[in-house]
Structure formats: structure tokens, C-alpha cells
Amino acid sequence: MASVSDIYRNSRPEEQGRTRPNRVAILHGLKLPGVPGDVHEFLQKLFSPLKINVLSISSLSTDEKRDPAEILQYDVVGLIGAPGEFSFLRSFRSKSDGPVILAFTPKTQFGSAKSYLKISNAVVLCEGPSDQWLLETARVVFSFFESIVIPSLLNIDVADVRNVAKGIGLAFNEADDAPGNIISRLPASCLVARSALLHFSCTDEVKLREIYSISKTIALKQGADLPEEELETNKDAIKLIRRVNVKMGIRIRDGLLPFTWPQLGPQKESSRISMTAILFGI
């Protein structure tokens, strides 16, 4: 069976190294503990490989050339910061032609979920050590936006985000050389989630069947392997996942694109397959 890199080379060679036309931005607050130095500079450096805009609420409110309504030009806006800092977004949240607004915060802030939902379409609770909450939150945000802006074998579209990302979501990352090991460590929340956004970052020899064995487990809430004949082509794989409410992106980590993951502390990226999942309706 062909590897993901073989299929990518054959199906979309003209898109290698480009960004997609989706308009996305990260809007951060000022109350971000544990960040040495300038928060804005830190986040700009962290997300520079994705070539997306990083905005500060201070620049939206104090710069004469900017206005809070600037966010209306974007398709998706990710928030990092305390909910009280983004109260001005309440008027934009309900606009049908406005951006999808997603708040990203540590799982420990579950008690603030209702406050986040007043300013966003969904709040994503990120798993991770409490002493590294910004780095772990940023990893989820990076993976999520990577699938939206970088052409790969499969991408998550803005329409997918608008349809799936609602209410409270739970995000986590699992990485391993063997898909079966990832499946064995999936949290119990996968058995009750109604929908999910999955982003896979993999080395170029990974087989499609390996990735889809994980996604099918989450989508159908069972651990059975996929029959080989079901996934002989990328077209077959897409047909399969469209039957369930799981949207996914697959990115080849090495060799084809000039984008790299930021170094966010101890890395799991040495594994063949890394999956960042956001589960909704749990």
C-alpha cells in the first residue's frame, strides 16, 4: 500500500510549499503566566512557520490604525488568554458571516468554560502539565491551524471547523511508532464524543491504513483494524471518513514542505505518527 508521501507527490505536487487561502489569526491577551519576556514576540516566533497573523488585544484597542472589527476579515480566530480580556468579542460571536472564534485554554480552566463560550463558538480544553500550560496549549493551536493553512494530503476546511467546533472540546496529543499503541492509549472520552477534528503529523513512510485505523477507532468508537482493501487509495479513505462526523488533516512532517514544528519542550515528534485530537460533544 502506498505511503502518504507517495500519494501527496502524485496528487498535489503544485501545492508543495504553499499556504492555503484561508484567513486565520491568533488573538492573545496580556495575562499569560509563565512566559519570559515579551508575550507577543514569543507567540510570533512560535507560529512564524505557519505564516499567520498573531494579534494582541492591546494593538486592537490602542493602535489608531486598528479596530476590534479587524477580526471580521478572518475565517478563523484562535484566542489565547483569560476570557475577561476578550469581552468585546461578544458582538462578533453571533455574526453569521463572521469568523469562527475558538478559545484555547488548559483543561484546568474547565470552570471558566461558560465564560469562554460567551465570547467564542467553542472552547478547547487542552491536556498538559500545569507548569507548561502555554506551551501545551500552543501545540494544540499550532496543529489545528497547520491543517487549515498548509496544503497536505488531507486538510481541515473552514466549513468543517464551523460545523464541528461547537460548545466544549477536549484536546490531547498522542504519538508513537505503531498506530495500535496510540489506539490503546485513547482516552475514554473518545467513546462518547459526537464529533472530532484530528490532525496527523507523520513521517513520509507512514501508510494510509495506519492513520485511518486510528481515525476509524475514534469515529466508530471501536478498536477493529481497517480491512486493507478499503483503503487502497486516498479516494477510498476520504469516502470512508465522510460517513462519520470526524474531520481530519494529514501532514507529512519531513522532506516535502519547508515548515517545521516549533520546539515546545520535550518532543514526541520523533515518533512516526503524532495525532492532535479535539473532541466535541463529550
C-alpha positions in Angstrom: 0.0 0.0 0.0 1.3 3.5 -0.9 2.7 5.7 1.8 1.2 9.1 2.4 4.2 10.9 0.8 3.7 8.9 -2.4 0.1 9.9 -2.7 0.9 13.5 -1.9 3.5 13.7 -4.6 1.3 12.2 -7.2 -1.9 14.1 -6.3 -0.9 17.6 -5.3 2.6 18.5 -6.5 1.7 22.0 -7.4 0.8 22.8 -3.8 4.0 21.8 -2.1 5.4 24.7 -0.1 2.4 26.9 -0.4 -0.2 28.2 2.0 -3.9 27.9 1.6 -6.1 31.0 1.1 -7.9 30.6 4.4 -7.6 33.7 6.5 -6.7 32.9 10.1 -5.3 34.7 13.1 -4.3 34.2 16.7 -5.5 36.8 19.1 -3.8 36.8 22.5 -4.4 38.5 25.8 -1.9 40.0 28.2 -2.4 37.7 31.2 -0.3 34.8 30.1 1.7 33.4 33.1 5.0 31.6 32.7 6.2 33.4 29.5 9.6 35.0 29.9 9.9 38.3 28.2 7.5 39.8 25.6 4.4 37.6 25.1 3.6 38.9 21.6 7.2 38.3 20.4 7.2 34.8 21.9 4.0 33.8 20.1 5.0 35.4 16.8 8.2 33.4 16.9 6.3 30.2 17.8 3.8 30.5 15.0 6.1 32.0 12.3 6.4 28.7 10.4 2.6 28.9 9.6 2.8 32.5 8.3 -0.4 33.5 10.1 -1.1 36.8 11.9 -0.6 37.0 15.6 -2.6 39.9 17.1 -2.6 41.3 20.6 -5.7 42.8 22.2 -3.6 45.8 23.1 -2.9 46.5 19.5 -6.6 46.2 18.6 -7.6 48.7 21.2 -4.8 51.3 21.2 -3.4 51.4 17.7 -5.2 54.1 15.7 -4.7 52.0 12.6 -6.6 49.1 14.0 -10.0 48.4 15.3 -11.6 45.4 17.1 -13.7 44.9 13.9 -10.5 43.9 12.2 -11.1 40.3 13.2 -14.1 40.2 10.8 -11.7 39.8 7.9 -10.6 36.4 9.1 -12.2 33.0 8.6 -11.0 31.5 11.9 -9.6 33.3 15.0 -8.0 31.4 17.9 -7.9 33.0 21.3 -5.2 32.5 23.9 -5.8 34.3 27.2 -8.3 34.9 30.0 -12.0 35.2 29.0 -12.4 38.6 30.6 -9.8 40.1 28.2 -12.0 39.3 25.2 -15.4 40.6 26.3 -15.5 42.9 23.2 -15.9 39.8 21.0 -19.4 39.1 22.2 -20.9 41.2 19.5 -18.9 39.3 16.8 -19.6 35.8 18.0 -23.2 35.7 16.7 -22.5 37.2 13.3 -23.3 34.6 10.6 -20.8 36.0 8.2 -18.1 36.5 10.9 -15.1 34.3 11.8 -15.3 31.0 13.7 -13.9 32.0 17.1 -12.2 29.3 19.2 -10.8 29.8 22.6 -7.9 27.6 23.7 -7.1 27.1 27.3 -5.7 24.5 29.7 -8.0 21.7 30.9 -7.6 23.1 34.4 -9.7 26.1 33.4 -12.8 23.9 32.9 -14.6 26.1 35.4 -14.3 29.1 33.1 -15.8 27.2 30.1 -19.1 29.1 30.3 -17.3 32.4 30.3 -15.3 31.4 27.2 -18.5 30.4 25.4 -19.9 33.9 25.8 -17.1 35.2 23.5 -16.4 32.2 21.2 -18.1 29.5 19.2 -16.3 26.8 21.1 -13.7 26.5 23.9 -11.0 23.8 23.6 -9.6 22.4 26.8 -6.0 21.3 26.3 -4.3 18.5 28.2 -0.9 19.2 29.6 1.3 19.8 32.6 0.0 22.9 34.6 3.5 24.3 34.7 3.7 24.3 30.9 0.1 25.3 30.1 1.0 27.8 27.4 3.3 25.5 25.5 0.8 22.7 25.6 -2.0 25.0 24.5 0.2 26.4 21.8 0.9 22.9 20.5 -2.8 22.3 20.0 -3.3 25.7 18.4 -0.3 25.1 16.1 -1.6 21.7 15.0 -5.1 23.0 14.4 -4.0 25.9 12.3 -1.4 23.9 10.5 -4.1 21.7 9.0 -6.1 24.8 7.9 -3.3 26.8 6.2 -0.8 24.3 4.8 -1.7 22.1 1.8 -1.2 18.4 2.7 -2.6 15.1 1.8 -5.8 16.0 3.6 -6.8 19.3 5.2 -9.4 20.5 7.6 -11.6 23.1 5.9 -13.1 26.2 7.4 -16.6 24.7 6.8 -15.6 21.6 8.8 -14.5 23.8 11.7 -17.8 25.8 11.6 -19.8 22.6 11.6 -17.9 20.6 14.1 -16.4 23.0 16.6 -19.2 23.9 18.9 -19.5 24.1 22.7 -16.8 22.5 24.8 -14.0 20.5 23.2 -11.2 18.4 24.8 -7.8 18.3 23.1 -5.0 15.9 23.6 -1.9 14.6 21.7 -0.7 11.0 21.3 2.4 9.9 19.4 4.0 6.6 18.7 5.7 4.5 16.0 2.8 2.0 16.0 -0.9 3.0 15.4 -2.0 0.2 17.7 -0.2 1.8 20.6 -1.9 5.1 20.0 -5.3 3.3 19.9 -4.6 1.5 23.1 -4.0 4.9 24.9 -7.0 6.8 23.6 -9.0 8.3 26.5 -12.4 7.1 27.4 -13.8 10.4 26.1 -13.3 9.1 22.6 -16.1 6.6 23.2 -18.7 9.3 23.9 -17.6 12.2 21.7 -20.1 13.1 19.0 -17.6 14.7 16.6 -13.9 15.4 16.3 -11.2 17.3 14.5 -8.0 15.2 14.0 -4.6 16.4 12.8 -1.9 13.9 12.0 1.8 14.8 11.5 3.7 11.8 10.2 6.9 10.7 8.6 6.9 10.1 4.9 6.9 6.3 5.0 3.7 6.0 7.1 0.9 4.1 5.3 -2.6 5.5 4.9 -4.0 2.4 6.5 -2.1 3.1 9.7 -3.6 6.6 10.1 -7.1 5.6 9.2 -7.1 2.7 11.7 -6.7 5.4 14.4 -9.4 7.7 12.9 -11.9 4.9 12.4 -11.4 3.8 16.0 -12.4 7.3 17.2 -15.1 7.8 14.6 -16.9 4.4 15.1 -15.9 4.0 18.7 -14.3 0.6 18.2 -10.8 -0.8 18.0 -11.1 -3.0 15.0 -8.4 -2.6 12.3 -9.5 -1.5 8.8 -9.5 -4.1 6.1 -6.6 -3.5 3.7 -8.8 -3.4 0.6 -10.9 -0.5 2.0 -8.0 1.9 1.8 -6.1 1.1 -1.3 -6.4 4.7 -2.5 -6.8 8.2 -0.9 -10.2 8.4 -2.6 -11.4 5.3 -0.7 -10.2 6.7 2.5 -12.0 10.0 2.0 -15.2 8.2 1.3 -14.9 6.3 4.5 -14.4 9.2 6.8 -17.2 11.2 5.3 -19.6 8.7 6.7 -18.9 9.9 10.2 -18.5 13.3 11.8 -14.7 13.2 12.0 -12.8 15.7 10.0 -9.0 15.3 9.7 -5.8 16.6 8.3 -2.7 14.6 7.4 0.6 16.4 7.1 3.9 14.9 6.0 6.4 16.1 8.6 9.7 15.6 6.8 11.1 16.2 3.3 8.3 17.9 1.3 7.3 21.1 3.0 9.5 24.0 4.3 7.5 24.2 7.5 8.7 22.7 10.9 7.1 22.3 14.2 8.2 24.7 17.0 10.3 23.2 19.7 7.8 23.0 22.6 9.7 21.4 25.3 10.2 17.6 25.3 9.2 16.4 21.8 7.0 13.5 20.8 7.8 14.2 17.1 10.5 11.5 16.9 7.6 9.1 16.6 6.4 8.1 13.2 2.8 9.3 13.9 1.7 12.2 16.0 -2.0 12.9 16.4 -3.6 16.0 17.9 -7.3 15.4 18.5 -10.1 17.8 19.5 -13.2 16.0 20.7 -16.6 17.7 20.9 -19.9 16.7 22.4 -18.4 14.8 25.3 
